[in-house]
Amino acid sequence: MPAAAPPIDPALAADPELQRAHAVLARVPLVDGHNDLPWTIREYKDAPGDVAAYDLRAATKGHTDLPRMRAGRVGAQFWSVYVPGDRPAGELVRLQLEQIDLARRMIAAYPDDLALALTADEVEQAFRAGRVASLLGAEGGHTLANSLGTLRAYHTLGVRYLTLTHNVHTDWADCAVLPPRHDGLTAFGEEVVREMNRLGMLVDLSHVSPATMDDALRVSEAPIIFSHSSARAIADSARNVPDDILRRIPENGGIVMVTFLPAYVSQAAGDAREARRKARAEAAKIADPAARAARMAELDAQPQPRATLAQVADHVEHVRRVAGVDHVGLGSDFDGMSAVPVGLEDVSKYPHLLAELARRGWTDEELEKLAGRNLLRVLRTAEATAQRLRAARPASLATFTPPSETRAQP
């Protein structure tokens, strides 16, 4: 039976725009592109990986639990089945399977509140039943182990997007934060994109370099997504989307799901984080353990600039201006960040962001597109593209060949 309706926000009576936001989210599922709760559960100190012990029915120490999801009117969530890129190569597939298993166990543990969704229709069915549609997104192509068979297996297990890289290059795609290795996608990387199109798995370009974005937009026959990225014109982070890429999104039909992570929202927060990273690297070189620990503690105690809900709204509006209102969504990165914007502290706060946009002149129709209609359109188009491609070609038999083994053709 459907879960109870969310508690009434006491601010509603005093804020007509917040009332509008709640009304919009009662009609349309709010689809968030990225939440790292499965990794938070895996790393839970009291009971690592124990879904039951990390009880979502009560208030958690993180950003996400069922009561706050109800208060925030979350309608659908892509749960990130993240695996760090610095783990030994031989462990990556096992770790990815464990994270898929953990996320699916988490969803199954709350059948009255969460429902596994594999298609756009299933998202809407879950929403109508009063449950949060739960989709899986794999964060980082390093977990493919250079195998399209592995990609297909992940899709069979329910993964509906793959972020082509995380913060490390793969053997076939460049990430955003390291000096380029391939200048975008290699020939095998292009085949990964084509096979994802054939499967109906969304190509996620968060974390990839502009050259990889460019190649993926050229190759993909289905709409791409950025599951959790913001606008580089506002916050100059390598993780954000440049305007020249934003201008190409409408032709592809894709969507940029604006993230809340402060370093990608606020230039001051991003600059401060980078300065602290460099200072900690220098502190790590201090030979005396006590002096090193003291310097680290001093750095950690320094106050950092805060991002704000209004700044997140600025990114949403910039993506709308450059790419269009049909190509913007939300991808918070809750439970994947240590600091949060003021006003967007957890999953209960989405209506407040929509209310801010309403105050800036957004219509109900535009808010509905931002909340979920745009992502559902992207997902349906990807499903239709996959149906067409599967009728036209079989599963790809391409294999990865290391450059050292490539032989010149006669």
N, C-alpha and C positions, 0 to 999 in steps of 0.2 A: 504494500500500500504506500502511496506517496508520502514523503516526509511532510511535516508540518510547515506552514507558511513561515517566512522569516519574521523575526520580531520587528515591531514597528520602530523605526528610527525616530527618536523624539525631536530631531531637527526638522522632520518633514513638515510639521504644522507651520513652522516659521519660514519655510523656504519653498516657494512654488516651483522653482527650477529643479530642486531635489525631488519634489513630487513628480514632475515630468520624467525625470530619469528613472525613478522606480516604475512608472507606468510603462515606459519603453521596455524596460527589462522584464516586465511581466508578459510582454507580447513576443519578444525576440530573445533567443538565448544569447547571453553574453559569452563569447568564446575567447578564452585566454590562450595565447599561443605557446606559453612556456612557464612551467612551474616545476621546480626541482625537488618536490617533496619526496619522491622515491629515494633520492640520494641522501636526503636528510634522515630518513628512516634507516637507511643502511648504516649511516655514521652515528646513529643515536647512541650516546655513551652508556646509558643505563641498560640497553638491550639492543645491540647492533642488529639491524635487519629484522627485528621482531615487529611485525605489523600489528599484532594484538597489543603489545606493550605500548606502542606509540598510538595511543587511543585518540582517534580523530573525533570522537563524540564529546570529548572534553577540551578545554583550552590547552593548546600546546605551547611550547616555548618558541616555536617558529612563527611563520606568517600565515599558516594554513591549518584550519580544522573545519569540521562540518558546520558548527554554529556560525562561524564567521563567513563561510562560503554562502550560507543561506542569507545572512544579513547583507552580503554584497551582491546577492542575486546572480551568482555564477551559474550559468546555464550549461557550459561545456568547457572542459579543460584538456589541453594537451599536456599530459604528464611526461616530463623529460626522463627518458631512461638513459641518463648520462653515465659515461665511463671516462675517467681522466685519460688524456692522451699520453701521459708519462709512464703508464704501466707497461710491464714487459710485453712484447708483441705476442708471445705465446699464451698470454692470459686474457687477451682482449675479448675474444669470442666468448670464453667462459663468463667473464664479467658482464658482457652485454646480455647474455642469456639469463644470468642471475638477476639483472636489473629489470628485464622484461617480466620475469617470474615474480619479482617482488611487487612490481606495479600491478600486475594482474591479481595477485593475492590481496593487495590493498583494496582494489576495486571490489573484488568478490566478498570482502569482509563486511561491506556495508551495502547490502543489496537494496535496502530501502532508500538509500541516498545517492549511490553511484551506479552507473551502468556502463559497461564496456560498449563503445561505439566504434564501428568500422567504416561507416558510410555517413554521408550527409543526412540521409533519411533516418538512420538510427539516432543521430544527434537530435533531430526534431522529435522523434518518438520518445526518447528519454526525457526531453524537456517537457513535453505534454504530460508525461507521467509524473512530473515533479521530481525527477532525479537529475543529477549532474552527469551529462554525457562525458565519458572518459575515453580520450584517445591517447595513443602512445606516440612519442616522437623521440627518435634516436639522435643523440647529439654527438656527431663526429664520425666521419667515414673511416677513421682508423680501425673501428671495430669490425669492418668488413673483412679484414685480413686479405684484401685485394681479391675477393671472390664474389662474383655475381650470384653464385649459388647461395652464399651466406646472405646476401641482400634479399634474395627470394625467400629464404627461410625466415628472416626477420619479418617480412611482409606477411607471411602465413601466420606468424605469431601475433599479428595485430599492429605492427609498427606502421604508421601512416605518414610520417615524414622522416627524412634523414637530413641532418645538417651536414653538408659535405665535408667540413672540417670543424674541429674545435680550435684550440690555440696551438696546434701543431700542424705542420704540413702532413698530408698523406703522400704516398708514392705517386699520386695522380692528381692532386689538387693543392693549391697554395692557400694557406690561412691568412688572416688579416694582420697578425701581429709579429710576424717574422720576415726577414729579408726573403724576397721571392726565390723559389727554386725552379718552378716550371713555367713561370709567366702565365699562370691560370690553370686550365685543365690540360692534361695530357690526352692522347688519343684514347687511352683506357678510361680516363675520367669522363670524357664525352660519352663513352659507352655506358658508364654508370648512370648518367643522366637519362640516356635513351631507355635503358632498362627500367629505371624508376618510372618514366612515363608509361611504359608498357604495363607495369604493375599497377599504376594508380597511386604510387607513393609520391607525396609532395617533395619537391626539391627545395630544401631550405638553405638560404644563402646568408643567414647570420653567421658570423665568425670567418667568412671567407674574404679573400682579397678582392679589390676591384677588378683585377684581371680575371679572376675566377667567376665573379658576378657576370662580367661581360661575356665570357665563353658560355656560361650556363644559359644566359638569356638568348644567345645565338642558337644554341643546340636544342633547348627544351621545346617540345611541342605542346606542353601543358603549362598552366600558370605556375609560377614559382612563388615561394613565400620567403619573407624574412620573419622568422618566428619571434625574435626578440632583438630588435635593432631600432635605433633612432636616427635623427637627421644630422649628417655631418656638418651641414651649413650652420647649425646652431651650436653643437658641441663637437669640436674637431678631434674625434676619437677614431682610430682605425677600425673600431667595431661598428661605426655608424655608416649610413648609406649616403654616398655622394649624390649631388643633384643630377649629374649626368646619367646616373643609373636610375634615379627616381623618374626622370623624364621618359625612360624606356619602359617603365612598368605597365602603362596603359596598353601598349601594343601587345605585350605578353599576356595581360589580364591578371597579373599577380597582385600581391598584397604585402605591405610593410606593416608589421605588427609592432607598434611602438613600445619600447621597453621602459621600465621605471628605474633601472639601476643608476644610482646617482652619478657615477663617473661618466656615463654615456648621455646623461640628461643635462648636467651642469658643467660648463667649462671650468669653473672654479673647483668643483669637486673632482673632476678628472685631473686637473693640474696638480691638485694637492695629493691625490692618490699616487700619481707618478713620482712626485717629489718624495713621498714617504717610502715608496718602493726603492728608490735609489739610496735614500738614507739608511734603510734597513740593510741593503746590500753592503754598504760601507761598514755599518755596525757589525755585520757578521764577520768581518775581517779582524775585529779586535781580539787579541790573543787571550787576554785575561777573562776567564768565564764570568766572574762577578761584574767586571766593568762592562762586558758585552751585554749581560742580562740587564744591567741598569740602563744602558743606552737604549736597548730595545723597549724597556718599560717606559722610558721617557718619551720615545717616539709614539708609542701606542697611546699615551695619555694626552697627546696634543690634540686639541679640538680640530675637527675637520669641517669644511664648508658643507652645508646641507642643500640638497636639491629640494624642489617644491612641486606640489601638484600643479601649480600654474606653469612651471617650466615643462612638465610633461605635456600639458595642454598645448604649449607653444610648439613642441615637436609634432604633435598630432596635426595641428593646423598647418605647419610647414609641409608635411607630407601631403596633406590635402591640397594645398596651393600648387605644388609642383607635379604630383602624380594624379591628383583628383580624388574626390570623395569616395569613389568606388574602389579605391586601392589602399585603404588605410584600415588598420585594426589595432588590437592591443595584445601585447605579449609581455607580461609583467616581469618575469624572472623572480617571482617570490620564492622564498626558501633557497634561492641561489645567490643571495647578496647579504652582506653583513649590516649594511646601512640602507635605509629606505627614505624616500622623499617625505618631507613634512606634508601631511594630508593624505598620503597613500601608504600608511603604515602596515597594512595587511589586506587580506582578500575581502574584507568587509567594506572597503572604501571605493569600489568601482562606481557606485552611483554618484559619489561626490565629484569624480572626474567628469562624468557625463553632465552633471549639473553645471560645472564650470564652463563646459563647452556650450551648453544651452544659454548661459548668461552671455556668451560671446556671439550668439545669434544662430547657432545650429538649430535646424528644424528637427522635428521628431523623425522624419524619414532619414535625414542624414545621421542622426544618432543611432538609428536602427542598423544602418549600413556599417557604421563603425563597430557597433557592439557585436554583430554576428552575421548579418546578411552577406557582407563581403566575403568572409571566410567560407560560408556555406556555398556561395556561388563558385569560389575557387575549387572547393572540394568536389562539387558536382561536375565541374568542367574537367577536372583531372580524372574522375571516374569515367566520364564519357570518352575522353581521349584514350584511356586504357582499354576500354571495350573495343574501340576502333582499331587500336594498334595490335591487340591480341588476335583480332580476326585477320590481320594482315601479315603478322610475322611471329615466329616461335620465340621461345626464350633464347636470349643471347648466349652463345657459346664462347664469347670472347674471354681470354685469359690475360692476366697481367704478365708482362715480360720485363724484367729489370733491364734498364738501359745497357748494362754491361753485357747482356746476353743478346742484344739486338744486333742483327747482322745486316750489312748493306746488301741491297738487292742487286743482282747482276744486271 
